[in-house]
Amino acid sequence: MKTKSIILLIFLALLLLAAAVFRLLITRDVDGSLLFELPSEKYFIYRLVPMSAALIVGSALGVSGMGLQVLLRNPLASPWILGLSSGAGLGVMATMYAEHTFEASFFGGQSLGAVVGALFSLFLVFSLSRKRGGIDPMTMVLVGVVISVLCGAGIMIFQHLVPMGLRGSFSTWLMGSLPEVESWLRLGILGLLVLIGIFLIALWGPTLDAACLSDDEAKSVGVDLAKIRRRLFLTSSMLAAIGVILAGPIAFVGLIAPHGARLLMRCSHRTLTIATALVGALLLLVADDIRQLIDFGTGRLPIGIVTSIIGGLVFLVLLLRGRGRV
């Protein structure tokens, strides 16, 4: 790893630490005025949990987006394009509907619903985009968009079926929200899975460098494109599902984080994976900081709204600059 890359990674880590400290310090007085001080021990946990969730979700979505961009050779790819986030979201909504309507209880609850939904979408996209020579990236994009639309329609059906009082909870979840109360065991398990996913994609870094070449060039240097595409698809899907499990469907992080890392450093995918994880975590943590500073008198904004505003603007800039093709 080059010295410049090491310095930039340290710089990103320091920015992430600063954003984390800032998140812990932001508070509001009883009259709604902003204060910057450490909370009492009683309320400290309500800031530490969402901060930890932001780190896990941001890094997971960022690296997932990078893996999909390499897989599809499309700089505008993200977990949303392949329907992974929508599939996981549909699984969660179906579980919530069953729990509230039929008073049913499931082992794993909404987490299991997200995993099942993501795996179902994964199976459909993978099966329908396979050709004799392996996975076809263009077919995968088209199938993913269709699956995403169908899952979105399923989510709206569940919203229509539930009682009016529950629709507010559905809408809040759909806008993306970091949990303030969460089991440390659950956070630890999901965080460990994210670290494993990031480690695997970083380990495959040299292969990803070659996979960005044309099919003929990649095969000429000994890269098994079908194998690496399967690996990327499965690992990126797992990371995207974890993001949905913890925070709901948060848009654009998987798109912006890889581009932010590439703008900062031109390096191999092994180093880029680490940088993308840091940028993704930093992006979501900064978005959480921003929403804590804004008060419209109706509570904090859902974090998904903040990331959508930032991501939408960045997406337009990327399109106008011609950096990718849809």
Buried (B, 14 or more C-beta within 10 A) or exposed (E): EEEEBEEBBEEBBEBBEBBBEBBBBBBEEEEEEEEEEEBEEEEEBEBBBBBBBBBBBBBBBBBBBBBBBBBBBBBBBBBBBBBBBBBBBBBBBBBBBBBBEEEEEEEEBBBBBBBBBBBBBBEBBBEBBBEEEBBBBEBBBBBBBBBBEBBBEBBEEBBEEBEEEBBEEBEBBBBBBBBEEBEEEEBEEBBEBBBEBBEBBBEBBEBBBBBEBEBEEBEEEEBBBEEBBBBBBBBBBBBBBBBBBBBBBBBBBBBBBBBBBBEBBEBBBBBBBBBBBBBBBBBBBBBBBBBBEEBEEEEBBBBBBBBBBBBEEBBEEBEEEEEBEE
